[in-house]
Amino acid sequence: MKAKHPVQLKVTRKPNKIIGDISRVITRPHIPDDPQRISRIIGRIMDLPDAFAKDLMAKIRKDFSTRHEDIHHIFERHLVRVKDFLPKGVSVSDVQKGLIGAYFTKEYAIESAALFNPSIVPHPDQRHLEKGSLRFVMSLRATGEGHVSSIVFRSGILNRQNTFCFDPVSEFVETPDLKKDPVYDRPVFQRKLDEMKANNEISTYVLGRLPEEFIFKELIEQIRILNANPQFSAAKQKKAFSFMTWLADSNYEVDFHADHRISERVIFPVSRNESRGIEDARFVQFFDDDQESTYYATYTAYNGRTILPQLIETKNFVHFKIRTLNGDAAQNKGMALFPRKINGQYAMLSRQGGENNHIMFSDNLHFWQTSQVIQEPEYPWEFVQIGNCGSPLETDKGWLVLTHGVGPMRQYSIGAILLDLENPARVIARLDEPLLTPNEKEREGYVPNVVYSCGSIIHQKELVIPYAMSDINSGIATVDVKKLIQCMHAVT
């Protein structure tokens, strides 16, 4: 271990506190697992006298229409989920349909437990700003009942003094329309099945009857045809179909209303792989070889038993594509994509083995096969584990990477390292001491003694760090980039 020396840095904690709002609710289906219960509930609704049903529907609309922008559409959508249980040969009135939709709907307060683990990127629209200002998008992990996590957004402007001015947060929240027919790339799909050790003669048979690019409906139709006229054993076919639909279910697209505020948008778990939460999205503005930008975010999907690394892609924070990350090296949490290719390859940081910082390179954004260690725990404040705190930031001195370290009493601190610009597998400098540790006002929360970030930006020569405080609320800190790098010691 190198000799320690105090870091003489002025880290400014901003007065802004980003706190969850329990009144921000979305609607979710509320459907019992027991099919007989569904039928009984519908039967009770159908037995209501017409006048009583009409008055009840009016009261529901009065109580909930101010909390959701289109409650009628929500009830229609959830009615579809139970349409197979409607009585056959019986006329169902509009009032009864509305009531059935309402009874199979519940509210979910997305931010009721916590609002934390933020990341920040420049907004796609930088028009009509004062000189030296920057419009931003901030993503946060929102947690509600059952500790199910989703992704929410805030926006605002950073002025030339790095003072935050957040846009008003809408009282409404919307879940997106799920695009049921995203386009799948057959070779990529087959490659992922190979990795899952689920590619066999059955999947080859099905995929061989699909075009190079296919949609979900086409996959299901080919499965239906083979199921109706089996060519293989029933047990093997059932297992193969399960793997193929599982994979397709994990890749989807969502659309929000473009004319709604960004704070109204929430990416809530959709696939079975993320049924228990979408965790720790690390957003980055990525520039391709033509300097065209795309926003990517890596996140961890959790189903209550296993984790699955996923990738979000968007140009405008309105339309989002969600895809699986594949390969032997894409198996852990905390992946952070570099904002551009390096020597013609994509580059990504990750934490492997639960405790070390790794880097990996790939010629395919969706496949990551190997990784190498670039940093191991060295100082007492990081003896338990280290990892990244978001995507690297490019400076003229190197790639600036915020890290998290876990020390005694499971205290999380934020540190920093510098990677070589052309060979980011080489750490060229690092801080001896943490940049941020939880102070007395930050150490109490759902998970005590934690400060953590999923992504920062550089603006007006300062590093702007949004960070979580003990997994409950979020704050913002800034530090001079030049002084930060000067305080690092060289690594040989």
Long-range contacts (C-beta under 8 A, 24 or more apart in sequence): 1-378, 1-379, 2-378, 2-432, 2-489, 4-379, 4-432, 4-433, 5-432, 5-489, 6-433, 7-431, 7-432, 7-433, 7-435, 7-487, 8-487, 9-435, 9-479, 9-480, 9-483, 9-484, 9-487, 10-479, 10-480, 10-483, 11-435, 11-436, 11-477, 11-478, 11-479, 12-477, 12-478, 12-479, 13-475, 13-476, 13-477, 14-164, 14-475, 14-476, 14-477, 14-478, 16-164, 16-166, 16-475, 16-476, 17-473, 17-474, 17-475, 18-115, 18-118, 18-138, 18-140, 18-154, 18-466, 18-473, 18-474, 18-475, 18-476, 19-115, 19-473, 19-474, 20-111, 20-112, 20-113, 20-114, 20-115, 20-142, 20-472, 20-473, 21-111, 21-169, 22-109, 22-111, 22-112, 23-109, 23-171, 24-109, 24-110, 24-111, 24-169, 24-171, 24-173, 25-67, 25-68, 25-107, 25-108, 25-109, 25-110, 25-173, 26-107, 26-108, 26-110, 26-173, 26-174, 26-175, 26-266, 26-268, 27-68, 27-74, 27-78, 27-105, 27-106, 27-107, 27-108, 27-175, 28-105, 28-106, 28-107, 28-108, 28-268, 29-78, 29-81, 29-104, 29-105, 29-106, 30-78, 30-103, 30-104, 30-105, 30-106, 31-78, 31-81, 31-82, 31-104, 35-85, 38-82, 38-85, 38-104, 39-85, 41-103, 41-104, 42-82, 42-85, 42-86, 42-87, 42-100, 43-87, 45-96, 45-99, 45-100, 45-103, 46-87, 46-90, 46-92, 46-96, 48-99, 50-93, 50-95, 53-93, 53-95, 53-96, 53-99, 54-95, 56-99, 57-95, 57-98, 57-99, 57-102, 60-98, 60-99, 60-102, 67-107, 67-172, 68-172, 69-172, 69-174, 72-98, 74-101, 74-105, 75-100, 75-101, 75-102, 75-105, 76-101, 77-101, 78-104, 78-105, 79-104, 108-144, 108-145, 108-148, 109-144, 109-145, 110-142, 110-143, 110-144, 110-150, 110-152, 110-173, 110-266, 110-268, 111-142, 111-143, 111-144, 111-152, 112-143, 112-144, 112-145, 113-143, 113-144, 113-145, 113-147, 113-446, 113-472, 114-141, 114-142, 114-143, 114-445, 114-446, 114-471, 114-472, 114-473, 115-140, 115-141, 115-142, 115-143, 115-152, 115-472, 115-473, 115-474, 116-140, 116-141, 116-143, 116-452, 116-468, 116-469, 116-471, 116-472, 116-473, 116-474, 117-141, 117-279, 117-280, 117-452, 117-453, 117-454, 117-468, 117-471, 117-474, 118-453, 118-454, 118-455, 118-466, 118-467, 118-468, 118-474, 119-281, 119-282, 119-283, 119-297, 119-390, 119-453, 119-454, 119-455, 119-456, 119-466, 120-283, 120-455, 120-456, 120-457, 120-464, 120-466, 121-283, 121-284, 121-285, 121-295, 121-455, 121-457, 122-285, 122-457, 123-155, 124-293, 124-295, 124-315, 124-316, 124-317, 129-157, 130-159, 130-160, 131-160, 132-159, 132-160, 132-460, 133-157, 133-158, 133-159, 133-160, 134-158, 134-457, 134-459, 136-457, 137-262, 137-283, 137-317, 138-466, 139-281, 139-283, 139-297, 139-454, 139-455, 140-474, 141-278, 141-279, 141-280, 141-281, 141-454, 141-468, 142-266, 143-277, 146-276, 147-276, 147-277, 148-269, 148-276, 148-277, 149-269, 149-277, 149-278, 149-279, 149-302, 150-266, 150-267, 150-268, 150-269, 150-277, 150-278, 151-266, 151-267, 151-278, 151-281, 151-297, 151-299, 152-263, 152-265, 152-266, 153-262, 153-263, 153-265, 153-317, 154-262, 154-263, 155-261, 155-262, 155-263, 158-459, 158-460, 158-464, 160-460, 161-460, 162-459, 162-460, 162-462, 162-464, 162-478, 164-476, 167-261, 167-262, 167-263, 168-261, 168-263, 169-261, 169-263, 170-260, 170-261, 170-263, 170-264, 172-260, 172-264, 173-264, 173-265, 173-266, 174-256, 174-257, 174-260, 174-264, 174-265, 174-266, 175-266, 175-268, 176-254, 176-255, 176-256, 176-265, 176-267, 176-320, 177-254, 177-255, 177-256, 178-252, 178-253, 178-254, 178-270, 179-252, 179-253, 179-254, 179-255, 180-216, 180-217, 180-252, 181-215, 181-216, 181-217, 182-215, 182-216, 182-251, 182-252, 182-253, 182-321, 183-213, 183-214, 183-215, 184-213, 184-214, 184-215, 184-216, 184-219, 184-248, 184-251, 185-212, 185-213, 186-210, 186-211, 186-212, 186-213, 186-214, 187-212, 188-366, 189-247, 189-248, 191-326, 191-367, 192-247, 192-324, 192-326, 193-243, 193-244, 193-247, 195-326, 195-327, 195-328, 196-243, 196-247, 198-240, 198-243, 198-244, 198-247, 200-236, 200-240, 201-232, 202-226, 202-232, 202-236, 202-237, 202-240, 202-241, 203-240, 203-243, 203-244, 205-231, 205-232, 206-240, 206-244, 216-248, 219-244, 219-245, 219-248, 220-245, 246-272, 246-273, 247-324, 249-273, 250-301, 250-308, 250-310, 250-322, 250-324, 251-322, 251-323, 251-324, 252-322, 253-319, 253-320, 253-321, 253-322, 254-319, 254-320, 254-322, 255-318, 255-319, 255-320, 256-317, 256-318, 256-319, 257-318, 258-316, 258-318, 262-317, 265-317, 267-312, 267-320, 269-301, 270-322, 271-301, 271-322, 272-303, 273-301, 273-303, 273-308, 273-310, 274-301, 274-302, 274-303, 274-308, 274-310, 275-303, 275-304, 276-302, 276-303, 276-304, 277-301, 277-302, 278-302, 278-310, 279-333, 280-333, 280-334, 280-454, 281-312, 281-454, 282-334, 282-335, 282-336, 282-337, 282-388, 282-390, 282-391, 282-454, 282-455, 283-312, 283-391, 283-454, 283-455, 284-336, 284-337, 284-338, 284-339, 284-390, 284-391, 284-455, 285-339, 286-337, 286-339, 286-340, 287-339, 287-340, 288-340, 288-341, 289-341, 296-337, 296-365, 298-325, 298-335, 298-336, 298-337, 298-348, 300-333, 300-334, 307-332, 307-333, 309-333, 309-335, 311-365, 311-366, 323-366, 324-366, 325-366, 325-368, 326-366, 326-367, 326-368, 327-362, 327-367, 327-368, 327-369, 328-368, 328-369, 328-370, 329-358, 329-360, 329-368, 329-369, 329-370, 329-371, 330-367, 330-368, 333-387, 334-387, 334-388, 336-388, 336-390, 336-391, 336-392, 336-455, 337-391, 338-391, 338-392, 338-399, 338-424, 339-391, 339-392, 339-393, 339-394, 340-394, 342-422, 342-424, 343-422, 347-424, 349-388, 349-391, 349-392, 349-401, 350-388, 351-385, 351-386, 351-387, 351-388, 354-385, 355-384, 355-385, 355-386, 356-385, 356-386, 357-386, 357-387, 357-388, 357-403, 357-417, 359-424, 359-425, 372-425, 374-419, 374-424, 374-425, 374-426, 374-427, 375-403, 375-417, 375-427, 375-430, 377-405, 379-405, 379-432, 379-433, 380-407, 380-408, 381-405, 381-407, 381-411, 381-413, 381-415, 381-433, 381-434, 381-437, 382-406, 382-407, 382-413, 382-415, 383-407, 383-408, 384-410, 386-415, 389-414, 389-452, 389-453, 389-454, 389-455, 389-456, 389-467, 390-453, 390-454, 390-455, 390-456, 391-455, 392-419, 392-424, 393-456, 393-457, 393-458, 393-463, 394-421, 395-458, 395-481, 395-485, 397-485, 398-428, 398-429, 398-485, 399-424, 400-458, 400-463, 400-481, 400-484, 400-485, 402-435, 402-453, 402-456, 402-463, 402-465, 404-452, 404-453, 405-434, 409-449, 410-449, 410-450, 411-437, 411-438, 411-449, 411-450, 412-438, 412-449, 412-450, 412-451, 412-452, 413-437, 413-438, 413-451, 414-451, 414-452, 414-453, 414-465, 414-467, 416-484, 416-488, 417-488, 418-485, 418-488, 427-491, 428-490, 428-491, 429-485, 429-488, 429-489, 429-490, 429-491, 430-488, 430-489, 430-491, 431-484, 431-487, 431-488, 431-489, 432-489, 435-479, 435-484, 436-465, 436-467, 436-477, 438-469, 438-470, 441-469, 442-469, 442-470, 442-475, 443-470, 444-470, 445-469, 445-470, 445-471, 445-472, 445-473, 446-470, 446-471, 446-472, 447-471
